[in-house]
Structure formats: structure tokens, C-alpha cells
Amino acid sequence: MAAHDPPEPLTLYLVKRLELVIRSRMDEALRPYGLTTPQFTALTALRHRDGLSSAQLARRSFVTPQTMNEMVRALERHGHIQRRRDPDNRRVLLISLTEAGRALLRRCDPVVEAIEDEMMGAIPAVQHPLFRQSLELGHAVLGDRGRAGD
């Protein structure tokens, strides 16, 4: 590279740019279903592990606890989730998907999968496992491993 050539963007910049375009596309695709991307993320987190506290769900959904409290109220008001007292700690409310929430996810899954299919379609299929592994390794190195058990 010559001294006057601009440097290539950092990989971190490229990852953030991808994240932003994914978020924009998901928000657009989920809007007709009455969901935002963070709400969809929270519902899918509950599909994978039911009975999470609000704090656990916030971490798994990449939002602050304050934002999660607002999201939980909205999702509960729309009948997508329900809360119940934790039998081991009466101060904690555990959050679960309702059948309506599961049905909503089943309707949303194809539109989100179409976005992923479009993105992955630009990458040769033989490179898909390496791409996913690279993302996982980046997260493992930079992520908060202290919360892996949530």
C-alpha cells in the first residue's frame, strides 16, 4: 500500500456496518408483525430457554435492564409472554412464552430466515461453517465469558 492510499476499514467497522444493515432489514421485515428486532430477539431467547429472569433476558437480548423492563411490559400486554414468581426466589419473576408468542415466532421466522439466506447466499456455501466459526471465535475472545452460563 502506498503512503497516499487510504487504509482499508477495520474489520470491526465492517462487522458494525453489517450489524446495522441487518438491524434495519429485520426492523422493516418485523414491523408488519408488530415487533422490533430486540423484541424478536427476546422472544427467540425465550424459545431457546424458557423461564428467564428479566436481567437474564436483557443480557441474552443485548439490551439494558431498563429497556428490557419496557419490552417485557409491552410483550406481556400483547399476550406474547407471561410472568410468574420464581419458586426459589419470590422477588424474581420468570418470563415464559405464551402460545400466542410461539405462534408469532412461527410467522416471523420465515421473514428473518430470508434475510439470513440472502446474506449467506453471497458467501460460497463451502465457507458458511468457517464464517460462523469465525463469528463465534470473535465473540468468545471479546465477549463476557462470565455470563456464559445464563
N, C-alpha and C positions, 0 to 999 in steps of 0.2 A: 504494500500500500504506500503510495507516495504521500509526502508530508501534507500536501494540499487536499488529499481525498478525505471526505468526511468519514468518521468512524462508523462501522456498522452498529445498528442499535443493539443494546444489551439484550440477551435472551430474556431477562426479567421484564424488559419493556414489551417484548413480543408476547410473552405469556399474559401480561396485563391487558394488552390490546385484544388478545383472543378472549380473555375473560369478559371484557366489556362488550364485545360484539355478541358473545354467547348470551350474556345477560339481556341485551337489547332484543335479540331474536326470541328468547324464551318469554320475556315480558309480553312481547307482541303476540306470541302464539298462545299464551295462557290467559290473556285478557278476556277473550270470549267466555272463558270458564269461571271468571270472577276471581282469579288467583294472580298473585305476583310470584316472581321467581323465588323469593325467600319463603313464601307460604308453601309453594310446591316442594321446595327442599325440606321444609319441616315435616310435611305430610309423608314424604318418601322416607325420611329418617324414622318416623313412627312406624311405617310399614316394615322396616327392617328390624326395628327394636321397639316394641310397644312398651308402654308404661314408663316413660322417661319423665324426669322432673323438668320443670321449665328451664333450669340452669343447664341441664344436660342437653336438652333440645336446642337451646341457644348455641351452645358450642358446636353441635352437630350441624346446625343450620347456618353457621358463620355470621351470626348477628349478636348484638349486645343483649344482655338480660332485659333491659328496658324495652328494646324493640320486640323481643320475644313475648313479653307480657302483653303488649298491644296486639301482636299477631295471635296469641292464644285466645284473647277475648274475641277477636273477630272470627277466628275459625270455629270457636265454640258457638258463637251467636248464629253462625250459618249452619251449624249442625254437623261439621266435619270432624270434630274431636269432642271428647268428653274428659272430664277430670274427676278423679276420685282420691280420697285420702290414702296415703301410704300407710299400710297396717303397721309398719315398723317405725314410722316417724309421723305422727299425726299432724305435724306442722307442714309436711310436704304433700303437694298434690301431684299425682301421677297422671300423665296425659296419654290417652289412647285414641286411636282412630275409631270413628263410628262406621257403620256400614255405608252411610252416605259418603263419608270421606274416602273409603275404599273404592266406591263406585266412581267418584270424581277422579281419583287417580287413574283408574282404568280408562276413563275417557281422555285424560290428559297425556297418558304415556305415549300414544302414537305420535302426537304432535312434537313432543320433546325428542323422541327417538328419531323422528325425521330430521331434526336439526343435527343430531349427532351423526346420523347416516350421511347427511350432506357434507359435514366437515370431514368425516373419516373417508368418504369417497374420494377426497383429494389426495389421500395418502395411500400408496400401494398396500394392498391387503397384507402382504408378507411383512410389512413394517408395523402393523397395528399392535402386535404384542410388545414390540420394542418401544413404541410411542407410549403405551400405557405404563410399561415398566419404568420408563424414564420419568414420567409424571409422578409415579409412586415413590421413586427414589428421591426426587427433588423434595417431595413433601416430607419424607422420612428424615431427611437431613435438616430441613429448615423448620419443620413442624414442631408443635409442642407435644413431645412424646410422653410427657407426664400425664396426659389425659387420654392415652390410647385405650384404657380400659372402660371408658364411658360407653 
